[in-house]
Amino acid sequence: MKKKLLWLIVIVVIVFSSMAISTIENDKSSLIGDVAGIIAKPFQKLFLGIDNFIEYGFDYFQDMDELKKENAELKSKVMLLENKVTESEQIRSENERLRSLVDLGEKYKDYDMTAASVIAVDTSGWYSYFIIDKGESDGISKNCVAMDSGGVLGKVDEVGSSWARIMTIAEPGTACGAEVSRTGETGIIEGDSLLSGMCKMTSISKEANITPGDYIVTSGSGDVYPSGLTIGRVKEIREEDISRTAIVEPTGNLRSPKEVVVITGKYAEDTE
């Protein structure tokens, strides 16, 4: 009986010892596994990142190339649209200028007129002259008067068979009989290099009824300009000792003329 009990105790000890050893071995394995997992984790992330880059990186760069191409195409389309808008505005502006010349012809239908385009402009900044693409072969001669829809620009001082040079009313040394449209007060329009494209009206009496804003027109007295052509508007009145001087801003486009009409025919012949 004692022997059986002893063997039973031995067997129980052996079983529990085996279980303890197994537990220890399992704990060691788990500990080693945990340590290995901790060490391997960053490398797993690295390999996963590389894998994702390989999988998605090429798609990203391909998308970027496509976006760049699309961006370049959109820029080209915008530039094309801008060019079309600019061209449309230029055509509309030209049409308006040409329409204004037609209206000018109706307004001064008593005169023979020839339309011309400006092909060169004085670049000195004095607005002294410009050149048109019509000349003697088109009935234009020296002293013919040039206008645009705004008013008088000047007169022809040189002419060839297919061109003519227009000396503007702002050229120093030029003169033109003028009057105040509102009151008929008279004076002389002269160019002045100190006025940057404007003119001055001199020989105005002290008692003359003239104020800023008044329109000045040609008087037709003793020169090549027929009467009633608009010259400009009074900007300023200057008091002199025995007279007054008006600073006049031309209403014609002296700064950048494009299209003009030139008075030809009988009136031009009579003034030569």
Buried (B, 14 or more C-beta within 10 A) or exposed (E): EEEEEEEEEEEEEEEEEEEEEEEEEEEEEEEEEEEEEEEEEEEEEEEEEEEEEEEEEEEEEEEEEEEEEEEEEEEEEEEEEEEEEEEEEEEEEEEEBBEBBEEBBEBBEEBBBBBBEBEEBBEEEBBBBBBBEBBBEBBBBBBBBBBBBBBBBBBBBEBEEEBBBBBBBBBEEBBBBBBBBBEEBBBBBBBBEEBEBBBBBBBBEEEBEBEEEBBBBBBBEEBBBBEEBBBBBBEEBEEEEEBBBBBBBBBBBBEEBBBBBBBBBEBBEEBE
